[in-house]
Amino acid sequence: MTIEQVVLWIIIGGIAGLLADALVKGIRVGLVGAILIGILGAFIGGWLFGMLNISIGTGFISDVITAFVGAVLLLLLMRVLRRL
């Protein structure tokens, strides 16, 4: 793993996390939280798309979309768990 890959993970995670944080109301995670949510969302989205056999292509935009979908699901799960 190179430093460029780590920086790219942070950028994609930040974009996806901030977009998901803006979409899902009721949870505010801040910048660092958004980056972490986005990175975790990328793993969740990648796993989910793989299980459902969904391919949205390759490249930066598809990575952000995949991370965004996973981040939204993660924030929705967090919102449900906070209400319990």
C-alpha contacts under 8 A as a table, 3 or more apart, distances in Angstrom:
res1	aa1	res2	aa2	distance
1	M	5	Q	6.39
1	M	6	V	7.40
2	T	5	Q	5.33
2	T	6	V	6.62
3	I	6	V	5.08
3	I	7	V	6.18
4	E	7	V	5.11
4	E	8	L	6.11
5	Q	8	L	5.02
5	Q	9	W	6.17
6	V	9	W	5.07
6	V	10	I	6.31
7	V	10	I	5.08
7	V	11	I	6.20
8	L	11	I	5.05
8	L	12	I	6.04
9	W	12	I	5.25
9	W	13	G	5.78
9	W	39	I	6.68
10	I	13	G	5.03
10	I	14	G	5.82
10	I	35	I	6.29
10	I	39	I	7.20
11	I	14	G	5.07
11	I	15	I	6.19
11	I	35	I	7.82
12	I	15	I	5.26
12	I	16	A	6.06
12	I	38	G	7.13
12	I	39	I	7.43
12	I	60	F	7.85
12	I	63	D	7.16
12	I	64	V	5.60
12	I	67	A	7.43
13	G	16	A	5.23
13	G	17	G	5.70
13	G	34	A	7.26
13	G	35	I	4.71
13	G	36	L	6.65
13	G	37	I	7.04
13	G	38	G	3.80
13	G	39	I	4.49
13	G	40	L	7.93
13	G	41	G	7.76
13	G	42	A	7.27
13	G	64	V	7.55
13	G	67	A	6.83
14	G	17	G	5.11
14	G	18	L	5.93
14	G	31	L	7.40
14	G	34	A	5.86
14	G	35	I	4.09
14	G	36	L	7.66
14	G	38	G	5.96
14	G	39	I	7.78
15	I	18	L	5.35
15	I	19	L	6.19
15	I	35	I	7.56
15	I	38	G	7.33
15	I	64	V	7.06
16	A	19	L	5.22
16	A	20	A	6.05
16	A	34	A	7.77
16	A	35	I	7.74
16	A	38	G	5.07
16	A	41	G	7.98
16	A	64	V	5.70
16	A	65	I	7.24
16	A	67	A	5.66
16	A	68	F	4.40
16	A	71	A	6.85
17	G	20	A	5.08
17	G	21	D	5.92
17	G	33	G	7.85
17	G	34	A	4.21
17	G	35	I	5.52
17	G	36	L	7.42
17	G	37	I	5.49
17	G	38	G	4.09
17	G	39	I	7.77
17	G	41	G	7.84
17	G	67	A	7.84
17	G	68	F	6.59
17	G	71	A	6.11
18	L	21	D	4.99
18	L	22	A	6.15
18	L	31	L	7.36
18	L	34	A	5.46
18	L	35	I	7.50
18	L	38	G	7.79
19	L	22	A	5.15
19	L	23	L	6.28
19	L	68	F	7.01
20	A	23	L	5.02
20	A	24	V	6.01
20	A	68	F	6.02
20	A	69	V	7.91
20	A	71	A	5.98
20	A	72	V	5.11
20	A	75	L	7.57
21	D	24	V	5.44
21	D	25	K	7.20
21	D	27	I	7.14
21	D	28	R	6.55
21	D	29	V	7.24
21	D	34	A	6.87
21	D	72	V	7.65
21	D	75	L	7.58
22	A	25	K	6.93
23	L	72	V	7.74
24	V	27	I	6.96
24	V	72	V	6.80
24	V	75	L	6.82
24	V	76	L	6.96
25	K	28	R	7.79
26	G	79	R	6.99
27	I	75	L	7.34
27	I	79	R	6.65
29	V	32	V	7.55
29	V	33	G	4.82
29	V	34	A	5.87
30	G	33	G	5.24
30	G	34	A	5.89
31	L	34	A	5.01
31	L	35	I	6.28
32	V	35	I	5.14
32	V	36	L	6.30
33	G	36	L	5.07
33	G	37	I	5.94
34	A	37	I	4.97
34	A	38	G	5.92
35	I	38	G	5.04
35	I	39	I	6.18
36	L	39	I	5.13
36	L	40	L	6.12
37	I	40	L	5.17
37	I	41	G	5.75
37	I	71	A	5.69
37	I	74	L	7.36
37	I	75	L	7.78
38	G	41	G	4.76
38	G	42	A	6.11
38	G	67	A	5.77
38	G	68	F	6.64
38	G	70	G	7.61
38	G	71	A	5.33
39	I	42	A	5.12
39	I	43	F	6.79
39	I	67	A	6.85
39	I	71	A	7.95
40	L	43	F	5.27
40	L	44	I	6.32
40	L	67	A	7.75
40	L	70	G	7.46
40	L	71	A	6.94
41	G	44	I	4.91
41	G	45	G	5.75
41	G	66	T	7.69
41	G	67	A	4.78
41	G	68	F	6.50
41	G	69	V	6.96
41	G	70	G	3.84
41	G	71	A	3.92
41	G	72	V	7.47
41	G	73	L	7.66
41	G	74	L	6.57
42	A	45	G	5.10
42	A	46	G	5.85
42	A	63	D	7.44
42	A	64	V	7.85
42	A	66	T	5.91
42	A	67	A	3.63
42	A	68	F	7.17
42	A	69	V	7.97
42	A	70	G	5.81
42	A	71	A	7.09
43	F	46	G	5.14
43	F	47	W	6.06
43	F	67	A	7.23
43	F	70	G	7.25
44	I	47	W	5.16
44	I	48	L	6.01
44	I	67	A	7.58
44	I	70	G	4.95
44	I	71	A	7.67
45	G	48	L	5.02
45	G	49	F	5.91
45	G	66	T	5.06
45	G	67	A	5.65
45	G	68	F	7.64
45	G	69	V	5.83
45	G	70	G	4.06
45	G	71	A	7.63
46	G	49	F	5.28
46	G	50	G	6.03
46	G	66	T	6.27
46	G	67	A	7.49
46	G	70	G	7.72
47	W	50	G	5.11
47	W	51	M	6.15
48	L	51	M	5.11
48	L	52	L	6.17
48	L	70	G	7.95
49	F	52	L	5.12
49	F	53	N	5.83
49	F	54	I	4.88
49	F	55	S	6.90
49	F	66	T	7.83
50	G	53	N	4.98
50	G	54	I	6.25
50	G	55	S	7.79
51	M	54	I	7.83
56	I	62	S	6.11
57	G	62	S	6.04
58	T	61	I	7.79
58	T	62	S	5.69
58	T	63	D	7.12
59	G	62	S	5.58
59	G	63	D	6.27
60	F	63	D	5.13
60	F	64	V	6.27
61	I	64	V	5.10
61	I	65	I	6.20
62	S	65	I	5.00
62	S	66	T	6.07
63	D	66	T	5.13
63	D	67	A	6.10
64	V	67	A	5.09
64	V	68	F	5.89
65	I	68	F	4.95
65	I	69	V	6.21
66	T	69	V	5.34
66	T	70	G	6.38
67	A	70	G	5.16
67	A	71	A	5.94
68	F	71	A	4.99
68	F	72	V	6.08
69	V	72	V	5.25
69	V	73	L	6.34
70	G	73	L	5.14
70	G	74	L	6.14
71	A	74	L	4.97
71	A	75	L	6.09
72	V	75	L	5.15
72	V	76	L	6.10
73	L	76	L	5.13
73	L	77	L	6.17
74	L	77	L	5.08
74	L	78	M	6.18
75	L	78	M	4.91
75	L	79	R	6.09
76	L	79	R	5.05
76	L	80	V	6.28
77	L	80	V	5.17
77	L	81	L	6.17
78	M	81	L	5.09
78	M	82	R	6.08
79	R	82	R	5.21
79	R	83	R	6.55
80	V	83	R	5.41
80	V	84	L	6.82
81	L	84	L	5.35
